Amino acid sequence: MIIYIHGFGGSGEGNKARAFREYFRAKGIGFIAPTLSYNPELAIKTLEELIDSYREDVYLIGASLGGFYTLYLSQKESVKKAVLINPSITPWSTLQRAVGYAPNFYDESCYKWCETHLEILKNYETKELDREKLFLFLQKGDELLNPKEALTKLEGCKMVVEEGGNHGFDGIERHFEEIEKFFED
């Protein structure tokens, strides 16, 4: 089963989630993109329950804050491999600017993002990585996150690093087959 983990303010109906869903479902590969709580603790607990509910191998794809969650969850034995797309490495720092009322990009509603949420994120920092399990996709033109943080933290992992681009990773669809092969190997 492949689980897509969206970023901050995102949903399981975002553009990347829909594109991945269409690709994997067309191939008959199990795929889910849940819409997660903005509360990091609730999001992680939901994902852990989902992962633990499958009796098959689980593969993760995480973007931005979802990449941070993916790093944490990749430590679970049942998670065989994980793809990180412009992942957040220190979200307690980068999401400081979002404190207050933050947007939900799916329906344009908003929610209150607090200092407490930033503190909760620190509980999920991953110190030890199984680099064989991880595949990083990074565009250096990311306007929200510093790509050097991911390059440093994930040194030694399989990587695709592109000049230009943006935080959403322009053209991720070009890499769908490569991601599928990585999961199959």
C-alpha positions as CSV (number, residue, x, y, z in Angstrom):
1,M,0.0,0.0,0.0
2,I,1.2,3.5,-0.8
3,I,0.3,6.3,1.5
4,Y,0.7,9.9,0.3
5,I,1.3,12.4,3.1
6,H,0.4,16.0,2.2
7,G,2.1,19.2,3.5
8,F,1.0,22.0,5.8
9,G,-2.4,23.3,4.9
10,G,-2.8,20.7,2.3
11,S,-5.2,17.8,1.9
12,G,-5.6,14.4,0.3
13,E,-7.2,16.2,-2.6
14,G,-4.3,18.4,-3.5
15,N,-2.8,18.4,-7.0
16,K,0.1,16.1,-6.2
17,A,-2.1,13.7,-4.3
18,R,-4.6,13.5,-7.1
19,A,-1.8,13.0,-9.7
20,F,-0.2,10.2,-7.7
21,R,-3.6,8.6,-7.0
22,E,-4.5,8.6,-10.7
23,Y,-1.1,7.1,-11.7
24,F,-1.0,4.3,-9.1
25,R,-4.7,3.4,-9.4
26,A,-4.4,3.2,-13.2
27,K,-1.7,0.5,-12.5
28,G,-3.8,-1.3,-10.0
29,I,-1.5,-0.4,-7.1
30,G,-3.1,0.3,-3.7
31,F,-2.9,4.0,-2.9
32,I,-4.4,6.3,-0.2
33,A,-4.0,10.0,0.4
34,P,-5.7,10.8,3.7
35,T,-6.6,14.3,4.7
36,L,-4.8,14.8,8.0
37,S,-5.4,17.0,11.0
38,Y,-3.4,20.2,11.3
39,N,-2.4,19.1,14.8
40,P,0.9,17.2,14.3
41,E,0.3,14.7,17.1
42,L,-3.1,13.7,15.7
43,A,-1.7,13.5,12.2
44,I,1.1,11.2,13.3
45,K,-1.3,9.0,15.3
46,T,-3.6,8.7,12.3
47,L,-0.8,7.7,10.0
48,E,0.6,5.2,12.5
49,E,-2.8,3.6,12.8
50,L,-3.2,3.5,9.0
51,I,0.3,1.9,8.6
52,D,-0.4,-0.6,11.4
53,S,-3.7,-1.6,9.9
54,Y,-2.2,-2.9,6.6
55,R,-1.1,-6.5,6.5
56,E,1.1,-5.8,3.5
57,D,4.3,-3.7,3.0
58,V,3.7,0.1,3.2
59,Y,5.4,2.7,1.1
60,L,5.3,6.4,1.9
61,I,5.4,9.5,-0.2
62,G,5.6,12.8,1.7
63,A,5.8,16.4,0.6
64,S,6.9,19.3,2.6
65,L,5.6,18.8,6.2
66,G,4.4,15.4,5.0
67,G,8.1,14.7,4.2
68,F,9.0,15.5,7.8
69,Y,6.3,13.1,8.9
70,T,7.5,10.5,6.4
71,L,11.1,10.7,7.8
72,Y,9.7,9.9,11.3
73,L,7.4,7.1,10.1
74,S,10.1,5.5,7.9
75,Q,11.6,4.1,11.1
76,K,8.7,1.7,11.4
77,E,9.6,-1.8,10.3
78,S,6.4,-2.2,8.1
79,V,7.4,0.9,6.1
80,K,9.6,-0.6,3.3
81,K,10.6,2.6,1.4
82,A,9.8,6.3,1.5
83,V,9.9,9.1,-1.0
84,L,10.5,12.7,0.2
85,I,9.5,15.6,-2.0
86,N,11.0,19.0,-0.9
87,P,10.7,17.8,2.7
88,S,10.7,20.1,5.7
89,I,13.6,19.2,8.0
90,T,13.0,21.7,10.8
91,P,9.3,22.6,10.6
92,W,9.2,24.0,14.1
93,S,11.4,26.7,12.7
94,T,10.0,27.2,9.1
95,L,6.4,27.1,10.3
96,Q,7.0,29.8,12.9
97,R,5.8,32.3,10.3
98,A,2.5,30.5,10.1
99,V,1.6,31.1,13.8
100,G,-1.9,32.6,13.9
101,Y,-4.6,31.7,11.5
102,A,-3.4,29.4,8.8
103,P,-5.1,28.6,5.5
104,N,-6.5,25.2,4.5
105,F,-5.8,25.2,0.7
106,Y,-8.5,22.7,-0.1
107,D,-11.6,24.8,1.0
108,E,-10.0,28.1,1.9
109,S,-11.1,27.7,5.5
110,C,-8.5,28.5,8.2
111,Y,-7.4,27.1,11.6
112,K,-5.4,28.4,14.5
113,W,-1.7,27.3,14.3
114,C,0.0,27.8,17.7
115,E,3.4,27.8,19.3
116,T,2.2,24.5,20.9
117,H,2.1,22.9,17.5
118,L,5.7,23.9,16.8
119,E,6.7,22.3,20.1
120,I,4.9,19.1,19.3
121,L,6.8,18.9,16.0
122,K,10.1,18.7,17.8
123,N,9.0,15.4,19.3
124,Y,9.1,13.8,15.9
125,E,12.6,14.8,14.8
126,T,14.4,11.9,13.4
127,K,18.0,11.4,14.4
128,E,18.7,8.0,12.9
129,L,17.9,7.3,9.2
130,D,17.9,4.2,7.2
131,R,19.2,5.8,4.0
132,E,18.6,2.7,1.9
133,K,14.8,3.2,2.4
134,L,14.8,6.9,1.3
135,F,14.6,8.7,-2.0
136,L,14.8,12.5,-2.0
137,F,13.3,14.7,-4.7
138,L,14.4,18.3,-4.3
139,Q,14.1,21.4,-6.4
140,K,16.6,24.1,-5.5
141,G,14.1,26.8,-6.4
142,D,12.0,26.0,-3.4
143,E,10.8,29.4,-2.2
144,L,9.7,28.2,1.2
145,L,12.3,25.8,2.5
146,N,16.1,25.9,2.4
147,P,17.2,23.0,0.2
148,K,20.6,22.8,1.9
149,E,18.9,21.5,5.1
150,A,17.5,18.5,3.2
151,L,20.7,17.9,1.3
152,T,22.7,17.9,4.5
153,K,20.3,15.7,6.6
154,L,19.7,13.2,3.8
155,E,23.3,13.0,2.5
156,G,23.9,9.5,1.2
157,C,20.3,8.8,0.2
158,K,19.2,8.2,-3.3
159,M,18.4,11.7,-4.7
160,V,17.1,13.6,-7.7
161,V,18.1,17.3,-7.3
162,E,17.0,19.8,-9.9
163,E,17.9,23.4,-10.4
164,G,15.0,25.9,-10.4
165,G,11.5,24.6,-9.7
166,N,9.5,25.5,-6.7
167,H,8.2,24.3,-3.3
168,G,5.5,22.2,-5.1
169,F,8.1,20.5,-7.2
170,D,7.3,21.4,-10.7
171,G,6.8,18.4,-12.9
172,I,6.9,15.6,-10.3
173,E,4.9,13.5,-12.8
174,R,8.1,13.1,-14.8
175,H,9.4,10.9,-12.0
176,F,6.4,8.7,-11.3
177,E,7.9,5.7,-13.1
178,E,11.2,6.1,-11.2
179,I,9.3,6.2,-7.9
180,E,7.4,3.1,-8.8
181,K,10.6,1.3,-9.7
182,F,12.2,2.4,-6.4
183,F,9.3,0.9,-4.5
184,E,9.5,-2.4,-6.5
185,D,13.3,-2.9,-6.0
